[in-house]
Amino acid sequence: MQNNCKLILVEGLCGTGKSTLAERLHYYLVQQGISSRFYDEGAIGHPASLNWHAFFREDEYKDLLMRYPDNVNEIRSWAIKNGNNYLIPYREVNEFKELDALYSELESRELCWTDSPVAALSEFTYSIQRHWARFSELASTSEEVYVLEAVFFQHQIHDLLGHYQAVDHNIEQHIQGIADQIAALHPVVIYLTQPSVREQQVWISSIRSKPHFATEQNIGFMENRKRIELNLLDMLPFPTYIIENVNLDWDEVFSNMVEAIGRKIG
């Protein structure tokens, strides 16, 4: 096996076992003597996700500094400059949490997973692609393999469809932009799937007590997302593996994952 793969991306719809199996894969790598880091979709300190990052254009950022003069140093120390825009991570910063007004404002300007997007489509995609570029630079200097789940497809495609009504071409351009940034890490994508999106969503709805997963609206949304994601797999410039979980046999799926990455990591 080769040592050049530094990134394993585990994707799929809700209920395909991404989180559990990705973490299991991480521990498998460690047991094989391979240094590995695992981050699930909501992990604190996630190196590639922009959840819990506030978005500001340059004039808005300057206005923020003026309105919170006592916190200028803290804000500047955390701010990430993206061209003419700024991102401010806020969830893990105690100085922000101690000021309700500041924290609420940062939360209201969330870039991702928000009910009211503050960034335009081009600003959204640019911010994410730049963040992946920073992650790629970080990972390229590390001896570790990163195992990330639900951050390459799921979060951003969900936002692109839900907030920006993006068409297939917009999504393809965006994902290709990220792929270009991480190509030097020789990534592998493992896509977990089940035959019926409807049955999958009804099942995950029942075990997670989230009835909206089983609504016709959500099922239609997920069917469209799966169509888009399967098409994206065909255009990526690095190896992708679709693993079908017909019988909810998690051990069999995990064995197939190990076989897939065994061709690229070691």
Disulfide bonds with the S-S distance in Angstrom:
none
